[in-house]
Amino acid sequence: MLVLFETAAGYAIFKVLDESKLQQVDNLHKEFETPEKANKVVKLKHFEKFVDTTEALAAATALVEGKIGKSLKKVLKKVVAKEAHEQLAISDLKLGGVIKEKLDLNCIHSPAVAELMRCIRSQMESLITGLPPRELSAMSLGLAHSLSRYKLKFSPDKVDTMIVQAISLLDDLDKELNNYIMRCREWYGWHFPELGKVITDNLAYCKAVRKIGDRTNVATSDLSDILPEEIEAEVKLAAEISMGTEVSEQDIGNIRHLCDQVIEITEYRTQLYDYLKNRMMAIAPNLTVMVGELVGARLISHAGSLLNLAKHPASTVQILGAEKALFRALKTRKDTPKYGLIYHASLVGQTTAKNKGKISRMLAAKASLAIRYDALGEDTNAEMGAENRAKLEARLRQLEEKGIRRISGTGKAMAKADKYQHKSEVKMYDPSGDSTIPSTSKKRKFEEIEEEEEAGEEPETPVVKSKKPKKETVTEEEEAAEETPKKKKKKKKDKKAEAEEEEPEEEEVAVTESTEKKKKKKKKKVKEEEEDDE
């Protein structure tokens, strides 16, 4: 068995003398306690020294990425290929797969090989002859520095840090600008309060204040390059009838200096925004197309880097930024939030409140795919993002139309207009419905009826619809005659029930008779008392 060992000075190939000792992994370190014991287990076969630090860095970088460098390929062809039947022990499994594929060498990697590499490293100075310890340590330190510098230079996270810093600075600038503008409006408002109501734009307000200074200078100053003609005329009119207090030249100077600061920060903010937009389109084009530059940059900033964001599932991307609301909802056992930072995306903003949750969920799912494509894919185009955005917009239109469909027609299909059919019927206008006054009064009708009776004519009786004749009541005698012999065969139980029903009727009659007697007695007493009074 041959062992490929990488050092800062070069590649070393050892030959294992006693392979049986590799089977005892736990006791292998005892065989490397001294250089003499180590030389009995392994023996140096070939050592390929690096020419300079550049070559060492190239070899180390290739090993880190799992590739075969030029110097390693040369060594393997020169030494190992001669003994192709031998197994080659490798510390990196990925590198072993590449060697086996390209050079057709039998490579092995196991816990025993890893322990052997550790033991060789402990006795490296004695096993590799012709390499002074001081020189080896200096080469190791130089290679470590070079490799760290290389990793930092070509780090995939280094551009993410630029985006994270840019979006953080943009937010800070917005806060500072807001504070500065509020202070400027309040400060200058004591001198010229009407200007704040006329000019609503903050940048235009600061530029106007810087140019005007004292409000008495408004009539002579030209604001056409800052304001439109109508607003300029309003400002000049307001300056003539202003209710503000008088201020000194020193106060105006300080206000102008503050206006200069606001203008400079605003210009720098626009420049920073353009930089962020370009950087986002370069690093994460698909995410930028899906949610926009600012929302995409805030998602990356919140996750820490694009690679960390790519590791998050779609459900986490959806509520990223709403962690406080999520844990509060879980604690109080209420509904969890439907969206976080993704709420500020244009697709979520243009939907109705009812569909915001659905669209944010779908947008998070597509955005997570776009993030992974940007972070791990090799292409740098935004075709996938544009395609997914078109799908989401189509789905959004479908949801909006679904709501209209429910109002206008059935839930399943659109409300369809009935087919027009020409009807040949001609409807005449009825003028009788125009007048609300009755044509003849009741008195007039009675007079006409009396005249007709006097003339000997019978009045016309109004035709009344005949009601349905009621069923004639059947007499007791007829009922008795119609009784069939079936009724005679009734059970004794029916007779008892009739007898019980008749008893309460008799009691009711007796009660009514007793109440009538009492009433008569009372009436007699009342009459007698009246007679006595008389």
Disulfide bonds with the S-S distance in Angstrom:
none
